[in-house]
Amino acid sequence: MANEFELDIASLTAYLEANVDGFKGPLTAEKFAGGQSNPTYLIEAASGKYVLRRKPPGELLKSAHAVDREFRVMQALASTEVPVPKMRVLCDDDSVIGSMFYLMDFLDGRIMWDAALPEQTPAERTAIYDAMNKVLADLHNVDIEKAGLSDYGKPGNYFERQLSRWTKQYRASETETVPSMEKMMVWLSDNLPEDDGLVCINHGDFRLDNMMFAHDSSEVLALLDWELSTLGHPYADLAYQCMQLRIPSDAAIPGLGDVDREALGIPSEKAYVQQYCQRRGIAEIDNWIFYLAFSFFRLSAILQGVYKRALDGNASSKKAMDYGALAAPLADLGWALIEKGE
């Protein structure tokens, strides 16, 4: 473990024993491998297992790595249908371990990384996709006022604001001109739907591997990774997930675009959207092409940023280069979708 990520065990133990009901040391801390932007640790103590997430040490952009927002949204969702881990404490005193952190209960479940679910039977795949669909509908059905989250983001004009934000981000990290991205940005700006007033808690990165499932069933134990969550538009999450059904299986972020989903027991995009609409009491979704194209644009802009950081030497992993190289092909897929109109 790199020294800067080592925790002051004595200080942490004293803090948790004083601030978490029933917490009892001694404790050990092991950092999870993987590229979480907020370092995450397994804490094993005499009183049980927990997970600690912290801001990275050092100087950070003001709005980045907001672990307090993650803590807040999951704590607020504890009283809803949305499955989240039990939050234990948020510590904003940097003197304890060097940066803000929160502690939550450890959940014993499985994370499935491949959307094609190669180890499952067709019936199990159908059940898993249905469970995911239910979690998404339940999240978007949460009463924001009741959950105390009405100030969790700016309501209204979500796509307009997002389009402006990601266009700026894309321009700041642009390394070459991508014709399909240029055309897509113009089209999205010209085809912005009227603001329909729909506002929900938007997860921002809703996909299979951000969920933990029970070991022996399709039950979702927790929806994780709330770093990009805000008040937003429900169809942004839905289209983002459906985008995976259109990305080829050999991409750096593998999709299901060229897979026989019916044979696998995985629903078609149309069936998945219909299921979601039924669960939310919606007849249908207008402007679906816009929402899908927007998802391709946003992910392409995000990956272009990853690519630029990798070129500048700020993201060292080979994976960062592979992800970044996907920015232009994603823009091509988005533009092809607009041209075909389906």
RODO-2510 file (C-alpha; in nm, 4 decimals, decimal comma):
residues 342
     n   res          X          Y          Z
     1     m     0,0000     0,0000     0,0000
     2     a     0,1398     0,3389    -0,0944
     3     n     0,2303     0,5359     0,2177
     4     e     0,0037     0,8288     0,1386
     5     f    -0,2931     0,5886     0,1488
     6     e    -0,1965     0,4253     0,4782
     7     l    -0,4351     0,4971     0,7616
     8     d    -0,3422     0,6035     1,1135
     9     i    -0,4928     0,2959     1,2781
    10     a    -0,4707     0,4210     1,6397
    11     s    -0,6375     0,7530     1,5546
    12     l    -0,9059     0,5834     1,3420
    13     t    -0,9838     0,3217     1,6088
    14     a    -1,0244     0,5871     1,8793
    15     y    -1,2524     0,7964     1,6549
    16     l    -1,4755     0,5063     1,5488
    17     e    -1,5085     0,3685     1,9029
    18     a    -1,6203     0,7140     2,0185
    19     n    -1,8552     0,7877     1,7262
    20     v    -2,0065     0,4616     1,5962
    21     d    -2,2583     0,2704     1,8078
    22     g    -2,1228    -0,0708     1,9001
    23     f    -1,7895    -0,0256     1,7195
    24     k    -1,5068    -0,2096     1,8895
    25     g    -1,1385    -0,2403     1,7960
    26     p    -0,8769    -0,3577     1,7351
    27     l    -0,9105    -0,3044     1,3607
    28     t    -0,7219    -0,3776     1,0418
    29     a    -0,7572    -0,1789     0,7178
    30     e    -0,6919    -0,3094     0,3683
    31     k    -0,7237    -0,0889     0,0615
    32     f    -0,9339    -0,2385    -0,2177
    33     a    -0,7464    -0,2673    -0,5456
    34     g    -0,8984    -0,0919    -0,8445
    35     g    -0,9321     0,2566    -0,9732
    36     q    -1,1892     0,4136    -0,7447
    37     s    -1,1274     0,7860    -0,7415
    38     n    -1,2098     0,7772    -0,3705
    39     p    -0,9766     0,5273    -0,1973
    40     t    -1,1848     0,2500    -0,0390
    41     y    -1,0829     0,0157     0,2435
    42     l    -1,2096    -0,3016     0,4066
    43     i    -1,2138    -0,2462     0,7816
    44     e    -1,2191    -0,5601     0,9965
    45     a    -1,2797    -0,4963     1,3648
    46     a    -1,3796    -0,6942     1,6705
    47     s    -1,7362    -0,5666     1,6143
    48     g    -1,7588    -0,6732     1,2496
    49     k    -1,6704    -0,5752     0,8931
    50     y    -1,7128    -0,2272     0,7472
    51     v    -1,6124    -0,0283     0,4401
    52     l    -1,4388     0,3100     0,4649
    53     r    -1,4322     0,5566     0,1752
    54     r    -1,2189     0,8689     0,1950
    55     k    -1,1187     1,1674    -0,0107
    56     p    -0,7729     1,1148    -0,1575
    57     p    -0,5038     1,2940     0,0444
    58     g    -0,3634     1,6240    -0,0884
    59     e    -0,4974     1,9264    -0,2768
    60     l    -0,8179     1,8557    -0,4743
    61     l    -1,0628     2,0391    -0,6957
    62     k    -1,3347     2,1850    -0,4759
    63     s    -1,6259     1,9830    -0,6153
    64     a    -1,4344     1,6588    -0,6773
    65     h    -1,4328     1,3525    -0,4518
    66     a    -1,7344     1,4715    -0,2523
    67     v    -1,7621     1,1741    -0,0188
    68     d    -1,9981     1,3794     0,1992
    69     r    -2,2492     1,3838    -0,0906
    70     e    -2,2209     1,0063    -0,1318
    71     f    -2,2819     0,9618     0,2415
    72     r    -2,5749     1,2013     0,2378
    73     v    -2,7593     1,0430    -0,0548
    74     m    -2,7173     0,6854     0,0708
    75     q    -2,8231     0,7828     0,4223
    76     a    -3,1316     0,9569     0,2805
    77     l    -3,2211     0,6533     0,0679
    78     a    -3,2097     0,4151     0,3653
    79     s    -3,5792     0,4805     0,4320
    80     t    -3,6826     0,4107     0,0679
    81     e    -3,7117     0,1049    -0,1583
    82     v    -3,3620     0,1697    -0,2984
    83     p    -3,1088    -0,0823    -0,1613
    84     v    -2,8047     0,0902    -0,0038
    85     p    -2,5511    -0,0097     0,2626
    86     k    -2,6113     0,1115     0,6190
    87     m    -2,4224     0,4363     0,6762
    88     r    -2,2406     0,4597     1,0104
    89     v    -2,0608     0,7938     1,0334
    90     l    -1,9262     1,0825     0,8245
    91     c    -1,6051     1,2377     0,9590
    92     d    -1,5105     1,5820     0,8266
    93     d    -1,2220     1,6243     1,0708
    94     d    -0,9081     1,5909     0,8557
    95     s    -0,6907     1,5359     1,1625
    96     v    -0,8242     1,1804     1,2130
    97     i    -0,6761     1,0159     0,8991
    98     g    -0,5747     1,3153     0,6842
    99     s    -0,8950     1,3622     0,4819
   100     m    -1,2744     1,3408     0,5080
   101     f    -1,4158     0,9864     0,5163
   102     y    -1,7266     0,7860     0,5907
   103     l    -1,7852     0,4384     0,7284
   104     m    -2,0613     0,2025     0,6142
   105     d    -2,1458    -0,1610     0,6796
   106     f    -1,9737    -0,4261     0,4690
   107     l    -2,2120    -0,6296     0,2538
   108     d    -2,1364    -0,9853     0,1541
   109     g    -2,2483    -1,0122    -0,2060
   110     r    -2,1229    -1,0473    -0,5616
   111     i    -2,0448    -0,7912    -0,8265
   112     m    -2,0891    -0,8977    -1,1870
   113     w    -1,8513    -0,7247    -1,4247
   114     d    -1,9663    -0,8620    -1,7595
   115     a    -2,3076    -0,7396    -1,8799
   116     a    -2,3471    -1,0599    -2,0851
   117     l    -2,3490    -1,2578    -1,7554
   118     p    -2,1599    -1,5559    -1,9034
   119     e    -2,1847    -1,7660    -1,5861
   120     q    -2,5625    -1,7376    -1,5531
   121     t    -2,8484    -1,9315    -1,7133
   122     p    -3,0962    -1,7488    -1,9424
   123     a    -3,3571    -1,7500    -1,6621
   124     e    -3,1052    -1,6026    -1,4158
   125     r    -3,0053    -1,3317    -1,6663
   126     t    -3,3692    -1,2357    -1,7158
   127     a    -3,4166    -1,2133    -1,3375
   128     i    -3,0992    -1,0033    -1,2893
   129     y    -3,1986    -0,7516    -1,5605
   130     d    -3,5482    -0,7340    -1,4137
   131     a    -3,4032    -0,6645    -1,0657
   132     m    -3,1828    -0,3872    -1,2098
   133     n    -3,4816    -0,2359    -1,3857
   134     k    -3,6774    -0,2333    -1,0587
   135     v    -3,3936    -0,0609    -0,8692
   136     l    -3,3775     0,2120    -1,1356
   137     a    -3,7553     0,2685    -1,1295
   138     d    -3,7555     0,2680    -0,7466
   139     l    -3,4747     0,5267    -0,7426
   140     h    -3,6594     0,7563    -0,9823
   141     n    -3,9823     0,7127    -0,7843
   142     v    -3,8233     0,8420    -0,4606
   143     d    -4,0032     1,1489    -0,3272
   144     i    -3,7179     1,4020    -0,3187
   145     e    -3,8845     1,6327    -0,0647
   146     k    -3,9651     1,3465     0,1708
   147     a    -3,6108     1,2101     0,1454
   148     g    -3,4725     1,5552     0,2331
   149     l    -3,2858     1,5824    -0,0973
   150     s    -3,4645     1,8736    -0,2670
   151     d    -3,1383     2,0747    -0,2568
   152     y    -2,9160     1,7883    -0,3786
   153     g    -2,8718     1,9534    -0,7205
   154     k    -3,0247     2,2180    -0,9444
   155     p    -3,3742     2,1274    -1,0619
   156     g    -3,4822     2,1938    -1,4209
   157     n    -3,3066     2,2330    -1,7593
   158     y    -3,0958     1,9261    -1,6828
   159     f    -2,9984     1,8377    -2,0398
   160     e    -2,9268     2,1986    -2,1315
   161     r    -2,6898     2,2332    -1,8356
   162     q    -2,5282     1,8947    -1,8952
   163     l    -2,4780     1,9655    -2,2651
   164     s    -2,3044     2,2925    -2,1824
   165     r    -2,0933     2,1343    -1,9061
   166     w    -1,9712     1,8364    -2,1092
   167     t    -1,9115     2,0430    -2,4234
   168     k    -1,6775     2,2643    -2,2195
   169     q    -1,5074     1,9608    -2,0654
   170     y    -1,4692     1,8014    -2,4079
   171     r    -1,3202     2,1166    -2,5606
   172     a    -1,0748     2,1418    -2,2714
   173     s    -0,9459     1,7882    -2,3322
   174     e    -0,9796     1,7675    -2,7123
   175     t    -0,6769     1,6089    -2,8835
   176     e    -0,8050     1,5928    -3,2435
   177     t    -1,1164     1,6859    -3,4377
   178     v    -1,3731     1,4045    -3,4346
   179     p    -1,6278     1,4831    -3,7114
   180     s    -1,9070     1,2710    -3,5560
   181     m    -1,8626     1,4480    -3,2193
   182     e    -1,8827     1,7910    -3,3885
   183     k    -2,2039     1,6941    -3,5693
   184     m    -2,3533     1,5337    -3,2601
   185     m    -2,2945     1,8463    -3,0458
   186     v    -2,4720     2,0634    -3,3036
   187     w    -2,7618     1,8175    -3,3365
   188     l    -2,8086     1,7816    -2,9597
   189     s    -2,8103     2,1566    -2,9136
   190     d    -3,0657     2,1975    -3,1985
   191     n    -3,2882     1,9159    -3,0697
   192     l    -3,3010     1,9806    -2,6954
   193     p    -3,6454     1,8680    -2,5750
   194     e    -3,8618     2,1202    -2,3907
   195     d    -3,7981     2,1013    -2,0174
   196     d    -4,0765     1,8645    -1,9035
   197     g    -4,0255     1,9383    -1,5333
   198     l    -3,9315     1,5791    -1,4484
   199     v    -3,6748     1,5743    -1,1669
   200     c    -3,5438     1,2737    -0,9774
   201     i    -3,2350     1,1511    -0,7996
   202     n    -3,0050     1,0686    -1,0863
   203     h    -2,7406     0,8046    -1,0121
   204     g    -2,5174     0,9203    -1,2968
   205     d    -2,3395     0,5871    -1,3541
   206     f    -2,6191     0,3303    -1,3432
   207     r    -2,4867    -0,0040    -1,4654
   208     l    -2,4596    -0,3686    -1,3689
   209     d    -2,1155    -0,3530    -1,2040
   210     n    -2,2195    -0,0676    -0,9742
   211     m    -2,4580    -0,3081    -0,8010
   212     m    -2,4020    -0,5797    -0,5466
   213     f    -2,6199    -0,8879    -0,5794
   214     a    -2,6970    -1,1670    -0,3311
   215     h    -2,4755    -1,4739    -0,3773
   216     d    -2,7636    -1,7105    -0,4444
   217     s    -3,0335    -1,4978    -0,6107
   218     s    -3,1005    -1,1973    -0,8320
   219     e    -3,1738    -0,9747    -0,5309
   220     v    -2,9857    -0,6427    -0,5407
   221     l    -2,8250    -0,5852    -0,1987
   222     a    -2,6976    -0,2367    -0,2809
   223     l    -2,6614     0,0218    -0,5534
   224     l    -2,3090     0,1617    -0,5122
   225     d    -2,0792     0,4376    -0,6445
   226     w    -2,2847     0,7545    -0,6033
   227     e    -2,0010     0,9915    -0,7005
   228     l    -2,1861     1,1340    -1,0034
   229     s    -2,5303     1,1475    -0,8404
   230     t    -2,7350     1,4679    -0,8408
   231     l    -3,0878     1,5909    -0,9034
   232     g    -3,1390     1,5205    -1,2698
   233     h    -3,3652     1,3773    -1,5341
   234     p    -3,4807     1,0147    -1,5032
   235     y    -3,4299     0,9334    -1,8714
   236     a    -3,0588     1,0177    -1,8483
   237     d    -2,9971     0,7131    -1,6248
   238     l    -3,2236     0,4905    -1,8335
   239     a    -3,0645     0,5871    -2,1665
   240     y    -2,7154     0,5550    -2,0182
   241     q    -2,7899     0,1968    -1,9225
   242     c    -2,9525     0,1174    -2,2571
   243     m    -2,6481     0,2581    -2,4371
   244     q    -2,4627    -0,0548    -2,3212
   245     l    -2,7035    -0,2626    -2,5297
   246     r    -2,5632    -0,0856    -2,8382
   247     i    -2,1867    -0,0859    -2,7686
   248     p    -1,9966    -0,3794    -2,9297
   249     s    -1,8796    -0,6640    -2,7065
   250     d    -1,5111    -0,6193    -2,7963
   251     a    -1,4899    -0,2529    -2,6840
   252     a    -1,2724    -0,1487    -2,3836
   253     i    -1,6028    -0,1060    -2,1991
   254     p    -1,7768    -0,4158    -2,3400
   255     g    -2,1395    -0,3878    -2,4463
   256     l    -2,4062    -0,6174    -2,5864
   257     g    -2,4521    -0,4577    -2,9289
   258     d    -2,3527    -0,7643    -3,1317
   259     v    -2,4724    -1,0341    -2,8909
   260     d    -2,7818    -1,2527    -2,9409
   261     r    -2,9560    -1,1148    -2,6343
   262     e    -3,2786    -1,3071    -2,6865
   263     a    -3,0898    -1,6390    -2,6747
   264     l    -2,9143    -1,5222    -2,3575
   265     g    -3,2361    -1,4212    -2,1820
   266     i    -3,1370    -1,0523    -2,1773
   267     p    -3,4224    -0,8149    -2,2659
   268     s    -3,4261    -0,6031    -2,5816
   269     e    -3,3946    -0,2269    -2,5375
   270     k    -3,7628    -0,1879    -2,6207
   271     a    -3,8675    -0,4468    -2,3606
   272     y    -3,6371    -0,2970    -2,0961
   273     v    -3,7755     0,0553    -2,1526
   274     q    -4,1346    -0,0788    -2,1460
   275     q    -4,0689    -0,2559    -1,8152
   276     y    -3,9326     0,0671    -1,6693
   277     c    -4,2314     0,2680    -1,7968
   278     q    -4,4769     0,0167    -1,6446
   279     r    -4,3019     0,0403    -1,3089
   280     r    -4,3218     0,4191    -1,3169
   281     g    -4,6730     0,4490    -1,4570
   282     i    -4,5558     0,6159    -1,7815
   283     a    -4,7213     0,5454    -2,1174
   284     e    -4,4079     0,5931    -2,3308
   285     i    -4,0943     0,8061    -2,3669
   286     d    -4,0816     1,0758    -2,6354
   287     n    -3,7467     1,1950    -2,7790
   288     w    -3,5804     0,8620    -2,6968
   289     i    -3,3180     0,9118    -2,9707
   290     f    -3,2137     1,2401    -2,8075
   291     y    -3,1617     1,0768    -2,4664
   292     l    -2,9609     0,7909    -2,6164
   293     a    -2,7486     1,0218    -2,8339
   294     f    -2,6876     1,2451    -2,5319
   295     s    -2,5583     0,9394    -2,3402
   296     f    -2,3097     0,8590    -2,6180
   297     f    -2,1983     1,2236    -2,6246
   298     r    -2,1529     1,2422    -2,2458
   299     l    -1,9581     0,9160    -2,2183
   300     s    -1,7430     1,0143    -2,5169
   301     a    -1,6640     1,3483    -2,3481
   302     i    -1,5809     1,1729    -2,0183
   303     l    -1,3489     0,9245    -2,1941
   304     q    -1,1823     1,2030    -2,3907
   305     g    -1,0911     1,3560    -2,0541
   306     v    -0,9483     1,0213    -1,9387
   307     y    -0,7478     1,0005    -2,2634
   308     k    -0,6076     1,3529    -2,2247
   309     r    -0,5027     1,2818    -1,8655
   310     a    -0,3344     0,9597    -1,9807
   311     l    -0,1469     1,1476    -2,2568
   312     d    -0,0419     1,4138    -2,0050
   313     g     0,0876     1,1404    -1,7764
   314     n    -0,1712     1,1998    -1,5025
   315     a    -0,3505     0,8678    -1,5492
   316     s    -0,0847     0,6034    -1,5664
   317     s    -0,2794     0,2877    -1,6309
   318     k    -0,2820     0,1160    -1,9679
   319     k    -0,6586     0,0933    -1,9122
   320     a    -0,6860     0,4741    -1,9198
   321     m    -0,5388     0,4748    -2,2714
   322     d    -0,7750     0,1951    -2,3809
   323     y    -1,0769     0,3745    -2,2372
   324     g    -0,9674     0,7019    -2,3922
   325     a    -0,9291     0,5401    -2,7322
   326     l    -1,3003     0,4578    -2,7149
   327     a    -1,4051     0,8271    -2,7169
   328     a    -1,4150     0,8632    -3,0990
   329     p    -1,5807     0,5240    -3,1752
   330     l    -1,8538     0,6100    -2,9202
   331     a    -1,9144     0,9425    -3,0928
   332     d    -1,9398     0,7528    -3,4242
   333     l    -2,2014     0,5191    -3,2707
   334     g    -2,3966     0,8178    -3,1357
   335     w    -2,3989     0,9948    -3,4706
   336     a    -2,4967     0,6734    -3,6565
   337     l    -2,7910     0,6387    -3,4167
   338     i    -2,9047     0,9960    -3,4957
   339     e    -2,8722     0,9391    -3,8718
   340     k    -3,0672     0,6127    -3,8600
   341     g    -3,3213     0,7609    -3,6222
   342     e    -3,3518     0,4384    -3,4245
***
